[in-house]
Amino acid sequence: HLIKGEPVVHSGQDLIVGHIALQTTNIDRVPEILTKAGVSFRQNVTVPAGVVQPGLPTNSSNNTDSVVKQYFLRDPDGYYVEISNCEVLAQYCLGDIQVVAGQDQGTPAHFAETAAFVHLAESLAHRAADMHDELSDLAAEFKFSPLAEIAERLGCKRRAPKADEAKLRRLLTRRTVFADICQNETEENIKEILQLADNHVPTAMSIMEIRGWDGALLGPPAYYEAGRRRVKPESFLLAKYSSAIV
């Protein structure tokens, strides 16, 4: 619950906010009801409702069924409330509950299968920790170095004559996703990094991680004021591994 007193609320510059979420089965009536009541609201268009066309950012339009419909408004104290149709995410995430293995209302997992999954999870966790330490050391040494030097240190032997168009398009699409490491790079830099990595995306991502290890430029996603006017909030620099915002 919210205790009475002086509210501590978000500035309202973007929709990267803490909020209370409510689900409705008649989402298309929400804008009409809020407008009629004189309540200001913003429409978020960043959550995909399913598989979207490759290379198409989810916040490119608010007139599509490919995104979850989310409307944000403030209560009298300034706290954000979200009204959405998030039930559409269930099938996207889990598939048809009658055909997804292990999701048929109570089918027990066998011990051997569970043990195998636990072992796999532990192995992946250890590998992730090793990669984190390795990238941390590389970042301390190379974060201010030219792109070509970072690529050489990572073992890149060949520069691709041109960036793979499909891979480049997907990486550029990731620049529309809040807090994705690709947001820290310009379009030209991503193209150069992909070529230096010989179009090997995991290596390209490692180069970007090294460059943005201590802090990265983040761009909050666009939203639609009153469901009509598209607004793109200003980017800000976030220091990683701390709570400091520059």
N, C-alpha and C positions, 0 to 999 in steps of 0.2 A: 504494500500500500504506500501511498504518498503522504508523508507527514506534513501537516500544516506548518507554514513558516515561509521564509524567503525562498522562492523557487530558484533552483540552479538548472538553467535550461540552455540549450544550444543557441548559438548566435543566429542560425537560420541562413547561413551563407550557402549551405549545401544540404544534402539529405543523408550524410554520413552521421546519423544520429541514433541515440538510444530511443526506444519507443515501445509502446504497447500495441500489439497487433490483434486485430479482430477480423474474423472471416465472415463473408457473406455469400449467399447463394444467388444474389441478384446484383452483381457488381456493376452492371451497365446503368443502373438507376442512381448510383452514388453521386456522380457529377451533377445530375439534375437536382437531386435532393439538397446537396450542399449549396449549390448556386442559388436555389430558391430560398434557402434559409440565410443567405448572406454570409456563409462561412468560407473563408479563404482556404484553398487547398493546393497541393502540388501533386502531380502524377509522376511516379517513378517508373522508368521503363528499362531497367537494367537486368531483370531476372528472366531468363528464358523459360518459356512454358513447355519446351520440348526441343528437339533437334532443329537448329536454325540453319539457314543456307550458309555454307562455308564462306568466310570473309565478310559476313554481314554483321556489324555490331548491333547488339540488342537495343541500344538507345538511339538508333537511327530514326525511329518513328514511334509515335504513340497511337497510331491507327493500324494496329496489326494484332493478330491472334497469336503471334509467336512469343509474346512476353506475358508474364503474370501482370495482371492489372492491380496496381497498388496506388492508393490515394492517401496522402499524408496531410493531417490537419493538426492544429494545436488545441489543447483544452484551455480553459480560462486561465490556468496558471502558466501556460506556455509549454507544457509537456507535449511531445508528439504522440499522435495516435495514428496507426495505419489501418486502413480498411482495404481488404484484398480478397482475391479468389484463389488463395494458395493451394486449394485442394487439387488444382490442375497439376501440381508438382508431383503428386503421389505416383501416378502412372508413369510420368517421365523418369522418376528416380527408381521405382521398383518394378515397373512393368505391370502386366495384368497379374493381380495377386493370386489368381487361380493357376497360373502357369509358371510363375517364377519359383525355382527350386527353393524349398525352405521357407516359403512365404504363404503356405496354404493353411493358415489358421491353425498352427500347432504341430506341424510335422517336426519331430525331434531331430536334432543333429546327432550323428553317430560320433562316438568318442574319438575314433581314429581320424575322422575328418576334422573334428574340432582341434585335435592335437596338431594336425598338419598345418591348419590355418594359424594356430598360435606360434608354431615354430617359424613359419614364413614371416609372420608379423615381427617376431623378434629379430630375425635375420635382416629384414628391411630396416628396422629401427637402428641396428648396429651399423649397417651400411650408410644410413642417412647421417648418423653421428660422425662417422669417419669422413664423409664428404664435407660435412659442415666444418670440421677442424681443418681439413685440407684447403678449402676455399678461404677460411679465415686467415690462414698463413699466407696464402697467395695474395689476398686483398691487402694485407699489411705491407707487402712488398711491391705490389704492382698497381694499386688502385689509381695512381696518378700517372701511370705509364701510357704511352701511345697504344692504340688498339692492336697494332701489329706486334708489339712486344708481348702483350698479354697472350695473344694467339700463339705466338712462338713458344712461350713458356708452357702452354697447355699441350704442346706437341703438334700443332698444326703445321704440316709440311707443304701443303698446296693451297693456293688461293684460287677459288673458282673464278672463271672469266666473267661470269654474271650470276646474280642471285637467282635462285629458283623462284619463279613467280608465285607458285602456289604456297610455298613455305613463307615467302616474304609477306604475302597477303594475310596469312594466318597470324604471323607475328605482329603485323601492323594492326590487325583487329584486336589483338590483346592490349594494345595501347588504350582502348576504350574501357578496359576492365580496371576498376579501382584497385590500387595497390599492386598491380602486376608489375614485375620488374621491367617490362618493356616500356612502361610509362616514363622511365628515367632516361630513355634514349630518343633522339630525334629519328625521323623516318630515314634520313640519310645515314645516320649511324647504324641503324639496324640493318640496312642494306649492306653497308661496309662490313659489319660484324659477320653477317651470314656468308659473305664471300670469303672472308679470312678463315672461316670455319669450314670452308669447302662445302657449304650448304648442309653441314651436319648440325641440326638444330640443338641437340644436347650440349655440344661444345659452344655454340653461339650463346646459349642460355648461361653457361658457366662464365663466359666473358662478361656478360651483363651483370651477373651476380657479383663478380669481383669488383666491377666499377661502382656498383651501388651498395656495397657491403655496409658502410657506415651510415649512409643516408641516401634517400632517393626522392626524386620529385614525383609527387602523386597528384593525379588529376581526378577530383571527384566527378562522377558521371553526371551527364546532363539530365535535367528533369523538365517537366512542362508545367508552367505556372497556370493554375486553373484549368489544366488539361489542354491549353491552347498554345501559349508562347514558350518556345524552347529556350532554356536558360543553361548556359555552361558556366559552372562555378570556377573560380580561380584555382590554379594549382598551388600546392604548398610543399615545402621541403620537410620531410619527416626523418628524424634521426632514428636509425634502427638500433635494436637492443637497448633502448631506453625509452622513456615516455616523453622525451623532449621534442617539441615541435618548433622548428626554426621559422 
